[in-house]
Structures are given as C-alpha cells and as structure tokens.
Amino acid sequence: MSNTIKPVDNSMINKLGDKIGNAKEALSTSASQRIEVKPNAVADAKSDTVELTSGAKLLERLEKSLESLPDINQERVDAVKTAIANGDYTIDADKIADALVRFDREFGR
C-alpha cells in the first residue's frame, strides 16, 4: 500500500483555515456555556487524604537516610587503589560468581 501526497492549492488552505477558526469559535462558545462552578468543589478537595503503606513509609525513611551518605566512600576508594598499587588486591572469582548466581535467582531470571 502506498500513499500519494498531492500538491495543495490555496483554496484548500483557505477552507482549512476557516474550519479551524470555526472550530475554535464553537469550542470557546460551548465551553463558556457549559462551565459550572460548584462552591463546595474546593472544600471537597481539601478533605481528601492519602495513607501511605508501611512499605512506602520505609522507603521514604531509607531515602532520607541515604541522602546523608556521601556518593563515594573516598576512604574505601583510596584503600583499594593502594592495595592495587602494592599488588595486595586479590579478586575472589568464586565469590563474585556466587553473588551473580544469587542475584540472578533472586530476580527470577
């Protein structure tokens, strides 16, 4: 299936412009006729409440406590850099593999 784009002449543009103007006029007229303000609408909105679950409250507390921690533990970074520079840093491949498998199982992959 293919679409053909035909040239647009000025009469089509004028017709389209008239339709848009008429639609705007109709919308503004009909909207002004239909708007109805209820005096108790604001009072009703103030009485709404939200109750957070215990999980949401816990997440909120965790978020606040994490905000106080630095993004980078510079002490740990320096210790690892020193260990690598001295040749003392060892990688336990079995421990890493076990952690990856455990992570994969926990998230149901």
Beta strands, then each sheet from edge to edge (+ up, - down):
end
